[in-house]
Structure formats: structure tokens, C-alpha cells
Amino acid sequence: MLHADMDAFFASIEERDNPELRGLPIIVGAVSPRGVVAAASYAARVFGVRSAMPGFKARLLCPQGVFLPSDIEKYSRVSAEVHSVFEEFTPIIEPIALDEAFLDITASMRLFPSPIALAERLKARVREVTGLTVSCGIANSKLVAKIACSLGKPDGLRFVPPEETRALLDPLPIRRLWGIGPVAERALRAAGFELFRDIAEADEHKLAGVVGARAAELIELARGHDERPVIANRPAKSYGEENTFERDISDSETVTAALTSHAHAVAARLRHDEISGRTITIKIKLARARGVRSSRLDASENERSYPLLTRSKTLSDAVDDAQTLRDVAIELWRASGVNEPIRLVGLSVSNLEPHAARQLSLFDESRERARKLGPALDAIRQRFGSDAIATASGTPQKATHSSRKKHGE
């Protein structure tokens, strides 16, 4: 397994395209009051700025930082170039985000004298094609490859033979173990589990008293035993879009406009992958905080907690047209009875099935028109660009942008 992760991806692209920024503390994202840091250059990380950090905290830590808006379309284009390089080395690629992926290089090894030689060539090709650096970790499991990659950053390369796995993992803090979030970490530390070694050598019964049925799995992972394969073209379980507003929203017109935009974005991706879905869900985050919760960014500080509501409806027929998604989403919004300001609204479609399994309606003329409209919009955008045509409601301004690789984009 090879884990490839671009170094400070968004910030590095901005440095590449704007040489005058080189060496400065670049912070991408967080330009709005509710924005979060999408990426920070290594010069900014010296001040403690990290991705996913709230913008206000980044400004406190690094007031001299160069804050730049996210250009997701540009980053996506560079991401496509990076992933095309990955395809030169293996067809078995599992994208994780715009800037990272797992590669199964087992069959490719016959073409190179060693795993390190393969990774060195991959790193060189990424630099040749994009002018950027990528870090690589190689091991016999996903978990160890990812950890090796992170320990080698930036511009790193680390190969962990099977016999050296425990030596690498044993002294690491448990927060690096997959599946250990802040709550589980606090509980484990309180019970005396601080390092990978503590879990790897733990009594399963004692560990189960802290983490329940996951004890055996965590022991295996802490020993470096991770049987999960690299899954190319992993089928999606759901398609979704959400929006954190720049300010609290209380009028239905703005919410309706956002849901309309989300419906069109989700429908386009469904059509691209020839998928339909039966279950439509909306997500609503209220603007008024209810107490505090521990922050993932810093376990010693508290973060305000905003209630999150979800409402769903399952249809008898699977759909992929924006009109139906929009109508159901707005119906769910009105039925939710929310009468206070919100800060986020999202729409997702699940319970998926391929188009071939869908039974076409012979009698609903409006549904048939809606089904024809989507492909027409797709054709216009494909020929003239993504901004060639849009809904009358427009696209809502987002305080944060997704860095995930989305189906159909």
C-alpha cells in the first residue's frame, strides 16, 4: 500500500502561481467570519495554524498571515493532474480527497527494483507535471502507510517493512489510531491507555470496558494489522451538498434558494454516475448554541455546540432530477417547523440504485419533462463551461468549501 498526500496542497498551489508569496504564512480559506482554514503553508503552521481551524483562531495565532479565498475549481484541476500521475503507476487507486489517495502498488512492483524506487519516481512525476511536492508512505496496510506518510512530511518518503511495523507504531500517541475521536481518547487516557503499545498489549476484556465491542479491532490496528484493501471506484452510499451561510439566516427565501442550488448540484452528479436515489434528507444546523462541547482542534478548549436536525423522506421511485429533489427538500424544510435562525442547510440523497434498475413512469408528464431538463443542462455546461447556465436562485455563497473528491466532478 502507498499513501500519497500532497504537501499543504491549496497553499502550495497559491505559492506556485504567485511567486511573491513564497515563504510567507499563507492561509487558504477563513476569509469570512464563519470560514475555516482549508490549508496552511508550512510557514503558517509554525504559528500553530492548521487545516479545519476556525478562521478567528487562525487570525489570533497568525495576524500577519496572508489569507486567501479558496479557488476550488483551480484546486480540482490540479488534483486531476495529480491523480492522472497516480494512474501511471497503478489502476487500483482509492481517492480520499482532492490531495490524497491510497494506491495498491503490489502488481506494479515488478517494474521497479524496490518500493522506494517506485515512490521516488512517483514523487518526481508529480513535481514534473504540477510543480508541487507529495509525501509518500509505504507499508503492508493502509493504517501504517498513512502514518508513515504523515511522519515524513513535508516532501517525505518513508517505507515501513513488516518487521519494523511495531517499532514505528508502539511509541505513537493513541490519537493517531483510526477510529479514536476526542471522546474515546479521553476515556482511554483516563483508563491508562496512552500509546499504541498500551492498546496493542492490552487485555481485551479491560479494553472492552472502555470502548466496548471495538476492543478486538483496536488491538489489531494498534499492532499494525489492517486488512482493508484499496478499493478503486468505491461506490457512493449517498450524494450530498451543504452550505454554511456567511451570516445567520431566518428567511425561507434564502433557504429555498440554497436547497434549489443543492438539488441541481446533487442531481447533476447522480446523472453523471447514472445513479438514482429514493431517500432525500435535509440537514439543518441551528444558529443558537446550546451549551459547549469539546473541540477537536484543542482538547483543552471548548467550542459552542449548535443543534443539528435532519429530516428524511423515502420515495416509492428512485429519482435523479433536480425538480423532485428540490420539491421534497422544501417540503421537509417546511415540515420541520424551524422558526429560528440557521447557520447551515444541506441536502443529500441515499438508498441508491443504478438507472438500469429504475422503473420509468409512463403517466407523470411533469416528471418526464424534469428528467429531460437535467441532461440538457449537463450538455450545455459540458460544452460551454460550468457557469454557462444556472438556476434563477443562483449559487449560495459558502463560508466553507468541500475538499472531498465528489462523484461527477
Contacts in CASP RR format, 6 or more apart in sequence:
PFRMAT RR
TARGET T0000
AUTHOR 0000-0000-0000
METHOD contacts of the structure
MODEL  1
MLHADMDAFFASIEERDNPELRGLPIIVGAVSPRGVVAAASYAARVFGVR
SAMPGFKARLLCPQGVFLPSDIEKYSRVSAEVHSVFEEFTPIIEPIALDE
AFLDITASMRLFPSPIALAERLKARVREVTGLTVSCGIANSKLVAKIACS
LGKPDGLRFVPPEETRALLDPLPIRRLWGIGPVAERALRAAGFELFRDIA
EADEHKLAGVVGARAAELIELARGHDERPVIANRPAKSYGEENTFERDIS
DSETVTAALTSHAHAVAARLRHDEISGRTITIKIKLARARGVRSSRLDAS
ENERSYPLLTRSKTLSDAVDDAQTLRDVAIELWRASGVNEPIRLVGLSVS
NLEPHAARQLSLFDESRERARKLGPALDAIRQRFGSDAIATASGTPQKAT
HSSRKKHGE
1 102 0 8 1.000
1 103 0 8 1.000
1 104 0 8 1.000
1 105 0 8 1.000
1 138 0 8 1.000
1 139 0 8 1.000
1 140 0 8 1.000
1 141 0 8 1.000
1 142 0 8 1.000
1 144 0 8 1.000
1 145 0 8 1.000
1 230 0 8 1.000
2 102 0 8 1.000
2 103 0 8 1.000
2 104 0 8 1.000
2 105 0 8 1.000
2 115 0 8 1.000
2 118 0 8 1.000
2 119 0 8 1.000
2 122 0 8 1.000
2 136 0 8 1.000
2 137 0 8 1.000
2 138 0 8 1.000
2 145 0 8 1.000
3 100 0 8 1.000
3 101 0 8 1.000
3 102 0 8 1.000
3 103 0 8 1.000
3 136 0 8 1.000
3 137 0 8 1.000
3 138 0 8 1.000
3 142 0 8 1.000
3 145 0 8 1.000
3 146 0 8 1.000
3 148 0 8 1.000
3 149 0 8 1.000
4 86 0 8 1.000
4 100 0 8 1.000
4 101 0 8 1.000
4 102 0 8 1.000
4 103 0 8 1.000
4 122 0 8 1.000
4 126 0 8 1.000
4 134 0 8 1.000
4 135 0 8 1.000
4 136 0 8 1.000
4 137 0 8 1.000
4 149 0 8 1.000
5 99 0 8 1.000
5 100 0 8 1.000
5 134 0 8 1.000
5 135 0 8 1.000
5 136 0 8 1.000
5 149 0 8 1.000
5 150 0 8 1.000
5 153 0 8 1.000
6 12 0 8 1.000
6 82 0 8 1.000
6 99 0 8 1.000
6 100 0 8 1.000
6 126 0 8 1.000
6 132 0 8 1.000
6 133 0 8 1.000
6 134 0 8 1.000
6 135 0 8 1.000
7 42 0 8 1.000
7 132 0 8 1.000
7 133 0 8 1.000
7 134 0 8 1.000
7 135 0 8 1.000
7 153 0 8 1.000
7 154 0 8 1.000
7 155 0 8 1.000
8 39 0 8 1.000
8 40 0 8 1.000
8 41 0 8 1.000
8 42 0 8 1.000
8 45 0 8 1.000
8 154 0 8 1.000
9 39 0 8 1.000
9 75 0 8 1.000
9 78 0 8 1.000
9 79 0 8 1.000
9 98 0 8 1.000
9 99 0 8 1.000
9 132 0 8 1.000
10 28 0 8 1.000
10 38 0 8 1.000
10 39 0 8 1.000
10 70 0 8 1.000
10 75 0 8 1.000
10 99 0 8 1.000
10 403 0 8 1.000
11 26 0 8 1.000
11 27 0 8 1.000
11 28 0 8 1.000
11 39 0 8 1.000
11 40 0 8 1.000
11 41 0 8 1.000
11 44 0 8 1.000
12 39 0 8 1.000
12 41 0 8 1.000
12 132 0 8 1.000
12 133 0 8 1.000
13 74 0 8 1.000
13 75 0 8 1.000
13 78 0 8 1.000
13 132 0 8 1.000
14 21 0 8 1.000
14 26 0 8 1.000
14 28 0 8 1.000
14 68 0 8 1.000
15 21 0 8 1.000
15 22 0 8 1.000
15 23 0 8 1.000
15 26 0 8 1.000
15 41 0 8 1.000
16 130 0 8 1.000
16 131 0 8 1.000
16 132 0 8 1.000
21 66 0 8 1.000
23 41 0 8 1.000
23 43 0 8 1.000
24 41 0 8 1.000
24 43 0 8 1.000
24 65 0 8 1.000
24 66 0 8 1.000
25 40 0 8 1.000
25 41 0 8 1.000
25 43 0 8 1.000
25 44 0 8 1.000
25 46 0 8 1.000
25 47 0 8 1.000
25 49 0 8 1.000
25 62 0 8 1.000
25 64 0 8 1.000
25 65 0 8 1.000
25 66 0 8 1.000
26 40 0 8 1.000
26 41 0 8 1.000
26 43 0 8 1.000
26 44 0 8 1.000
26 65 0 8 1.000
26 66 0 8 1.000
26 68 0 8 1.000
27 37 0 8 1.000
27 39 0 8 1.000
27 40 0 8 1.000
27 41 0 8 1.000
27 44 0 8 1.000
27 49 0 8 1.000
27 58 0 8 1.000
27 62 0 8 1.000
27 65 0 8 1.000
27 66 0 8 1.000
27 67 0 8 1.000
27 68 0 8 1.000
28 37 0 8 1.000
28 38 0 8 1.000
28 39 0 8 1.000
28 40 0 8 1.000
28 68 0 8 1.000
28 69 0 8 1.000
28 70 0 8 1.000
29 35 0 8 1.000
29 36 0 8 1.000
29 37 0 8 1.000
29 38 0 8 1.000
29 39 0 8 1.000
29 55 0 8 1.000
29 67 0 8 1.000
29 68 0 8 1.000
29 69 0 8 1.000
29 70 0 8 1.000
29 400 0 8 1.000
29 401 0 8 1.000
30 36 0 8 1.000
30 37 0 8 1.000
30 38 0 8 1.000
30 53 0 8 1.000
30 54 0 8 1.000
30 55 0 8 1.000
30 58 0 8 1.000
30 59 0 8 1.000
30 67 0 8 1.000
31 67 0 8 1.000
31 68 0 8 1.000
31 69 0 8 1.000
32 246 0 8 1.000
32 399 0 8 1.000
33 56 0 8 1.000
33 246 0 8 1.000
33 247 0 8 1.000
33 399 0 8 1.000
34 244 0 8 1.000
34 245 0 8 1.000
34 246 0 8 1.000
34 247 0 8 1.000
34 343 0 8 1.000
34 399 0 8 1.000
34 400 0 8 1.000
35 54 0 8 1.000
35 55 0 8 1.000
35 244 0 8 1.000
35 399 0 8 1.000
35 400 0 8 1.000
36 52 0 8 1.000
36 53 0 8 1.000
36 54 0 8 1.000
36 55 0 8 1.000
36 399 0 8 1.000
36 400 0 8 1.000
37 49 0 8 1.000
37 50 0 8 1.000
37 51 0 8 1.000
37 52 0 8 1.000
37 53 0 8 1.000
37 54 0 8 1.000
37 55 0 8 1.000
37 58 0 8 1.000
38 51 0 8 1.000
38 70 0 8 1.000
38 400 0 8 1.000
38 401 0 8 1.000
38 403 0 8 1.000
39 51 0 8 1.000
40 49 0 8 1.000
40 50 0 8 1.000
40 51 0 8 1.000
40 53 0 8 1.000
40 58 0 8 1.000
42 154 0 8 1.000
44 58 0 8 1.000
44 62 0 8 1.000
44 65 0 8 1.000
47 61 0 8 1.000
47 62 0 8 1.000
48 61 0 8 1.000
48 62 0 8 1.000
49 58 0 8 1.000
49 61 0 8 1.000
49 62 0 8 1.000
50 297 0 8 1.000
52 296 0 8 1.000
52 297 0 8 1.000
53 297 0 8 1.000
54 297 0 8 1.000
57 297 0 8 1.000
58 67 0 8 1.000
59 67 0 8 1.000
70 401 0 8 1.000
72 401 0 8 1.000
72 402 0 8 1.000
72 403 0 8 1.000
73 386 0 8 1.000
75 98 0 8 1.000
75 403 0 8 1.000
76 98 0 8 1.000
76 409 0 8 1.000
78 130 0 8 1.000
78 132 0 8 1.000
79 98 0 8 1.000
79 99 0 8 1.000
79 405 0 8 1.000
81 129 0 8 1.000
81 130 0 8 1.000
82 99 0 8 1.000
82 126 0 8 1.000
82 129 0 8 1.000
82 130 0 8 1.000
82 132 0 8 1.000
82 134 0 8 1.000
83 93 0 8 1.000
83 95 0 8 1.000
83 101 0 8 1.000
84 129 0 8 1.000
85 122 0 8 1.000
85 125 0 8 1.000
85 126 0 8 1.000
85 129 0 8 1.000
85 130 0 8 1.000
86 93 0 8 1.000
86 101 0 8 1.000
86 103 0 8 1.000
86 122 0 8 1.000
87 93 0 8 1.000
88 122 0 8 1.000
88 125 0 8 1.000
89 103 0 8 1.000
89 105 0 8 1.000
89 108 0 8 1.000
89 118 0 8 1.000
89 121 0 8 1.000
89 122 0 8 1.000
90 103 0 8 1.000
90 104 0 8 1.000
90 105 0 8 1.000
90 107 0 8 1.000
90 108 0 8 1.000
91 232 0 8 1.000
92 103 0 8 1.000
92 104 0 8 1.000
92 107 0 8 1.000
92 230 0 8 1.000
92 232 0 8 1.000
93 101 0 8 1.000
93 102 0 8 1.000
93 103 0 8 1.000
93 104 0 8 1.000
93 230 0 8 1.000
93 232 0 8 1.000
94 101 0 8 1.000
94 102 0 8 1.000
94 103 0 8 1.000
94 230 0 8 1.000
94 231 0 8 1.000
94 232 0 8 1.000
94 234 0 8 1.000
95 101 0 8 1.000
95 405 0 8 1.000
96 102 0 8 1.000
96 405 0 8 1.000
97 403 0 8 1.000
97 404 0 8 1.000
97 405 0 8 1.000
98 403 0 8 1.000
98 404 0 8 1.000
98 405 0 8 1.000
99 403 0 8 1.000
102 142 0 8 1.000
102 145 0 8 1.000
102 146 0 8 1.000
102 230 0 8 1.000
103 230 0 8 1.000
104 229 0 8 1.000
104 230 0 8 1.000
105 115 0 8 1.000
105 118 0 8 1.000
105 138 0 8 1.000
108 118 0 8 1.000
109 115 0 8 1.000
109 118 0 8 1.000
111 118 0 8 1.000
112 118 0 8 1.000
112 121 0 8 1.000
115 138 0 8 1.000
115 159 0 8 1.000
116 138 0 8 1.000
116 157 0 8 1.000
116 159 0 8 1.000
119 136 0 8 1.000
119 137 0 8 1.000
119 138 0 8 1.000
119 157 0 8 1.000
119 159 0 8 1.000
120 157 0 8 1.000
122 134 0 8 1.000
122 136 0 8 1.000
123 133 0 8 1.000
123 134 0 8 1.000
123 136 0 8 1.000
123 155 0 8 1.000
123 156 0 8 1.000
123 157 0 8 1.000
126 132 0 8 1.000
126 133 0 8 1.000
126 134 0 8 1.000
127 133 0 8 1.000
127 134 0 8 1.000
133 154 0 8 1.000
133 155 0 8 1.000
134 155 0 8 1.000
135 149 0 8 1.000
135 150 0 8 1.000
135 152 0 8 1.000
135 153 0 8 1.000
135 154 0 8 1.000
135 155 0 8 1.000
135 156 0 8 1.000
135 157 0 8 1.000
136 149 0 8 1.000
136 156 0 8 1.000
136 157 0 8 1.000
136 158 0 8 1.000
137 145 0 8 1.000
137 146 0 8 1.000
137 148 0 8 1.000
137 149 0 8 1.000
137 152 0 8 1.000
137 157 0 8 1.000
137 158 0 8 1.000
137 159 0 8 1.000
137 160 0 8 1.000
138 145 0 8 1.000
138 148 0 8 1.000
138 157 0 8 1.000
138 158 0 8 1.000
138 159 0 8 1.000
138 160 0 8 1.000
139 145 0 8 1.000
139 148 0 8 1.000
139 159 0 8 1.000
139 160 0 8 1.000
139 162 0 8 1.000
139 165 0 8 1.000
140 162 0 8 1.000
140 165 0 8 1.000
141 224 0 8 1.000
141 225 0 8 1.000
141 226 0 8 1.000
141 227 0 8 1.000
141 228 0 8 1.000
142 226 0 8 1.000
142 228 0 8 1.000
142 230 0 8 1.000
143 177 0 8 1.000
143 178 0 8 1.000
143 221 0 8 1.000
143 224 0 8 1.000
143 226 0 8 1.000
144 160 0 8 1.000
144 165 0 8 1.000
144 168 0 8 1.000
144 169 0 8 1.000
144 224 0 8 1.000
144 226 0 8 1.000
145 160 0 8 1.000
147 168 0 8 1.000
147 169 0 8 1.000
147 172 0 8 1.000
147 176 0 8 1.000
148 158 0 8 1.000
148 159 0 8 1.000
148 160 0 8 1.000
148 168 0 8 1.000
149 156 0 8 1.000
149 158 0 8 1.000
150 176 0 8 1.000
151 158 0 8 1.000
151 168 0 8 1.000
152 158 0 8 1.000
160 168 0 8 1.000
165 223 0 8 1.000
165 224 0 8 1.000
166 200 0 8 1.000
166 223 0 8 1.000
166 224 0 8 1.000
169 196 0 8 1.000
169 197 0 8 1.000
169 200 0 8 1.000
169 222 0 8 1.000
169 223 0 8 1.000
169 224 0 8 1.000
170 195 0 8 1.000
170 196 0 8 1.000
170 197 0 8 1.000
170 200 0 8 1.000
171 195 0 8 1.000
171 196 0 8 1.000
171 197 0 8 1.000
172 195 0 8 1.000
172 196 0 8 1.000
173 194 0 8 1.000
173 195 0 8 1.000
173 196 0 8 1.000
174 180 0 8 1.000
174 185 0 8 1.000
174 188 0 8 1.000
174 189 0 8 1.000
174 193 0 8 1.000
174 194 0 8 1.000
174 195 0 8 1.000
174 196 0 8 1.000
174 198 0 8 1.000
174 199 0 8 1.000
175 181 0 8 1.000
175 185 0 8 1.000
176 196 0 8 1.000
177 196 0 8 1.000
177 199 0 8 1.000
177 218 0 8 1.000
177 221 0 8 1.000
177 222 0 8 1.000
178 221 0 8 1.000
179 214 0 8 1.000
179 218 0 8 1.000
180 188 0 8 1.000
180 218 0 8 1.000
181 296 0 8 1.000
182 294 0 8 1.000
182 295 0 8 1.000
182 296 0 8 1.000
182 299 0 8 1.000
183 294 0 8 1.000
184 210 0 8 1.000
184 211 0 8 1.000
185 299 0 8 1.000
186 294 0 8 1.000
186 299 0 8 1.000
187 210 0 8 1.000
187 211 0 8 1.000
188 194 0 8 1.000
188 199 0 8 1.000
188 210 0 8 1.000
188 211 0 8 1.000
191 206 0 8 1.000
191 209 0 8 1.000
191 210 0 8 1.000
192 198 0 8 1.000
193 199 0 8 1.000
193 202 0 8 1.000
193 207 0 8 1.000
193 210 0 8 1.000
196 222 0 8 1.000
197 222 0 8 1.000
199 207 0 8 1.000
199 218 0 8 1.000
199 219 0 8 1.000
199 222 0 8 1.000
200 219 0 8 1.000
200 222 0 8 1.000
200 223 0 8 1.000
202 215 0 8 1.000
202 219 0 8 1.000
204 215 0 8 1.000
204 216 0 8 1.000
204 219 0 8 1.000
205 215 0 8 1.000
207 215 0 8 1.000
207 218 0 8 1.000
207 219 0 8 1.000
208 215 0 8 1.000
209 215 0 8 1.000
211 218 0 8 1.000
220 226 0 8 1.000
235 352 0 8 1.000
236 273 0 8 1.000
236 275 0 8 1.000
236 352 0 8 1.000
236 407 0 8 1.000
237 350 0 8 1.000
237 352 0 8 1.000
238 348 0 8 1.000
238 349 0 8 1.000
238 350 0 8 1.000
238 352 0 8 1.000
239 266 0 8 1.000
239 269 0 8 1.000
239 270 0 8 1.000
239 275 0 8 1.000
239 348 0 8 1.000
239 349 0 8 1.000
239 350 0 8 1.000
239 352 0 8 1.000
239 406 0 8 1.000
239 407 0 8 1.000
240 262 0 8 1.000
240 265 0 8 1.000
240 266 0 8 1.000
240 269 0 8 1.000
240 346 0 8 1.000
240 347 0 8 1.000
240 348 0 8 1.000
240 349 0 8 1.000
241 261 0 8 1.000
241 262 0 8 1.000
241 265 0 8 1.000
241 266 0 8 1.000
241 346 0 8 1.000
241 347 0 8 1.000
241 348 0 8 1.000
242 262 0 8 1.000
242 283 0 8 1.000
242 344 0 8 1.000
242 345 0 8 1.000
242 346 0 8 1.000
242 347 0 8 1.000
243 258 0 8 1.000
243 261 0 8 1.000
243 262 0 8 1.000
243 344 0 8 1.000
243 345 0 8 1.000
243 346 0 8 1.000
243 396 0 8 1.000
243 398 0 8 1.000
244 285 0 8 1.000
244 343 0 8 1.000
244 344 0 8 1.000
244 398 0 8 1.000
244 399 0 8 1.000
244 400 0 8 1.000
245 254 0 8 1.000
245 258 0 8 1.000
245 342 0 8 1.000
245 343 0 8 1.000
245 344 0 8 1.000
245 345 0 8 1.000
245 396 0 8 1.000
245 397 0 8 1.000
245 399 0 8 1.000
246 397 0 8 1.000
246 399 0 8 1.000
248 287 0 8 1.000
248 341 0 8 1.000
248 342 0 8 1.000
248 343 0 8 1.000
249 255 0 8 1.000
249 287 0 8 1.000
249 341 0 8 1.000
249 342 0 8 1.000
249 343 0 8 1.000
249 345 0 8 1.000
250 340 0 8 1.000
250 341 0 8 1.000
250 342 0 8 1.000
252 333 0 8 1.000
252 334 0 8 1.000
254 396 0 8 1.000
255 333 0 8 1.000
255 342 0 8 1.000
255 345 0 8 1.000
256 330 0 8 1.000
256 333 0 8 1.000
256 393 0 8 1.000
257 393 0 8 1.000
257 394 0 8 1.000
257 396 0 8 1.000
258 345 0 8 1.000
258 346 0 8 1.000
258 393 0 8 1.000
258 396 0 8 1.000
259 282 0 8 1.000
259 326 0 8 1.000
259 329 0 8 1.000
259 330 0 8 1.000
259 333 0 8 1.000
259 345 0 8 1.000
259 346 0 8 1.000
259 347 0 8 1.000
260 322 0 8 1.000
260 326 0 8 1.000
260 391 0 8 1.000
260 393 0 8 1.000
260 394 0 8 1.000
261 391 0 8 1.000
261 393 0 8 1.000
261 394 0 8 1.000
261 395 0 8 1.000
261 396 0 8 1.000
262 329 0 8 1.000
262 345 0 8 1.000
262 346 0 8 1.000
262 347 0 8 1.000
263 322 0 8 1.000
263 323 0 8 1.000
263 325 0 8 1.000
263 326 0 8 1.000
263 329 0 8 1.000
263 347 0 8 1.000
264 322 0 8 1.000
264 326 0 8 1.000
264 377 0 8 1.000
264 390 0 8 1.000
264 391 0 8 1.000
266 322 0 8 1.000
266 325 0 8 1.000
266 347 0 8 1.000
266 348 0 8 1.000
266 349 0 8 1.000
267 320 0 8 1.000
267 321 0 8 1.000
267 322 0 8 1.000
267 325 0 8 1.000
267 374 0 8 1.000
268 322 0 8 1.000
268 374 0 8 1.000
268 377 0 8 1.000
268 378 0 8 1.000
268 381 0 8 1.000
268 408 0 8 1.000
269 406 0 8 1.000
269 407 0 8 1.000
269 408 0 8 1.000
269 409 0 8 1.000
270 276 0 8 1.000
270 277 0 8 1.000
270 320 0 8 1.000
270 349 0 8 1.000
271 320 0 8 1.000
271 374 0 8 1.000
271 375 0 8 1.000
271 378 0 8 1.000
272 378 0 8 1.000
272 407 0 8 1.000
272 408 0 8 1.000
273 407 0 8 1.000
273 408 0 8 1.000
274 354 0 8 1.000
274 355 0 8 1.000
274 356 0 8 1.000
275 320 0 8 1.000
275 352 0 8 1.000
275 353 0 8 1.000
275 354 0 8 1.000
275 355 0 8 1.000
275 407 0 8 1.000
276 318 0 8 1.000
276 319 0 8 1.000
276 320 0 8 1.000
276 352 0 8 1.000
276 353 0 8 1.000
276 354 0 8 1.000
276 355 0 8 1.000
276 358 0 8 1.000
277 315 0 8 1.000
277 318 0 8 1.000
277 319 0 8 1.000
277 320 0 8 1.000
277 349 0 8 1.000
277 350 0 8 1.000
277 351 0 8 1.000
277 352 0 8 1.000
277 353 0 8 1.000
278 314 0 8 1.000
278 315 0 8 1.000
278 316 0 8 1.000
278 317 0 8 1.000
278 318 0 8 1.000
278 319 0 8 1.000
278 350 0 8 1.000
278 351 0 8 1.000
278 352 0 8 1.000
278 353 0 8 1.000
279 312 0 8 1.000
279 313 0 8 1.000
279 314 0 8 1.000
279 315 0 8 1.000
279 349 0 8 1.000
279 350 0 8 1.000
279 351 0 8 1.000
280 312 0 8 1.000
280 313 0 8 1.000
280 314 0 8 1.000
280 315 0 8 1.000
280 325 0 8 1.000
280 328 0 8 1.000
280 329 0 8 1.000
280 332 0 8 1.000
280 347 0 8 1.000
280 348 0 8 1.000
280 349 0 8 1.000
281 310 0 8 1.000
281 311 0 8 1.000
281 312 0 8 1.000
281 332 0 8 1.000
281 347 0 8 1.000
281 348 0 8 1.000
281 349 0 8 1.000
281 350 0 8 1.000
282 310 0 8 1.000
282 311 0 8 1.000
282 312 0 8 1.000
282 329 0 8 1.000
282 332 0 8 1.000
282 333 0 8 1.000
282 336 0 8 1.000
282 345 0 8 1.000
282 346 0 8 1.000
282 347 0 8 1.000
282 348 0 8 1.000
283 308 0 8 1.000
283 309 0 8 1.000
283 310 0 8 1.000
283 344 0 8 1.000
283 345 0 8 1.000
283 346 0 8 1.000
283 347 0 8 1.000
283 348 0 8 1.000
284 308 0 8 1.000
284 309 0 8 1.000
284 310 0 8 1.000
284 311 0 8 1.000
284 333 0 8 1.000
284 336 0 8 1.000
284 338 0 8 1.000
284 342 0 8 1.000
284 344 0 8 1.000
284 345 0 8 1.000
284 346 0 8 1.000
285 306 0 8 1.000
285 307 0 8 1.000
285 308 0 8 1.000
285 309 0 8 1.000
285 342 0 8 1.000
285 343 0 8 1.000
285 344 0 8 1.000
285 345 0 8 1.000
286 306 0 8 1.000
286 307 0 8 1.000
286 308 0 8 1.000
286 309 0 8 1.000
286 338 0 8 1.000
286 340 0 8 1.000
286 341 0 8 1.000
286 342 0 8 1.000
286 343 0 8 1.000
287 306 0 8 1.000
287 340 0 8 1.000
287 341 0 8 1.000
287 342 0 8 1.000
287 343 0 8 1.000
288 306 0 8 1.000
288 340 0 8 1.000
288 341 0 8 1.000
289 304 0 8 1.000
289 305 0 8 1.000
289 306 0 8 1.000
290 305 0 8 1.000
290 306 0 8 1.000
290 307 0 8 1.000
291 304 0 8 1.000
291 305 0 8 1.000
292 302 0 8 1.000
292 303 0 8 1.000
292 304 0 8 1.000
292 305 0 8 1.000
293 302 0 8 1.000
293 303 0 8 1.000
293 304 0 8 1.000
293 305 0 8 1.000
294 302 0 8 1.000
294 303 0 8 1.000
295 301 0 8 1.000
295 302 0 8 1.000
295 303 0 8 1.000
297 303 0 8 1.000
306 343 0 8 1.000
309 336 0 8 1.000
309 338 0 8 1.000
311 332 0 8 1.000
311 333 0 8 1.000
311 335 0 8 1.000
311 336 0 8 1.000
312 332 0 8 1.000
313 328 0 8 1.000
313 331 0 8 1.000
313 332 0 8 1.000
314 351 0 8 1.000
315 324 0 8 1.000
315 328 0 8 1.000
317 358 0 8 1.000
317 359 0 8 1.000
317 361 0 8 1.000
318 351 0 8 1.000
318 352 0 8 1.000
318 353 0 8 1.000
318 357 0 8 1.000
318 358 0 8 1.000
319 325 0 8 1.000
319 349 0 8 1.000
320 355 0 8 1.000
320 371 0 8 1.000
321 367 0 8 1.000
321 370 0 8 1.000
321 371 0 8 1.000
321 373 0 8 1.000
321 374 0 8 1.000
322 370 0 8 1.000
322 373 0 8 1.000
322 374 0 8 1.000
323 366 0 8 1.000
323 370 0 8 1.000
323 373 0 8 1.000
324 367 0 8 1.000
324 370 0 8 1.000
325 347 0 8 1.000
325 349 0 8 1.000
329 347 0 8 1.000
333 345 0 8 1.000
361 367 0 8 1.000
361 368 0 8 1.000
377 389 0 8 1.000
380 388 0 8 1.000
380 389 0 8 1.000
381 388 0 8 1.000
381 389 0 8 1.000
END
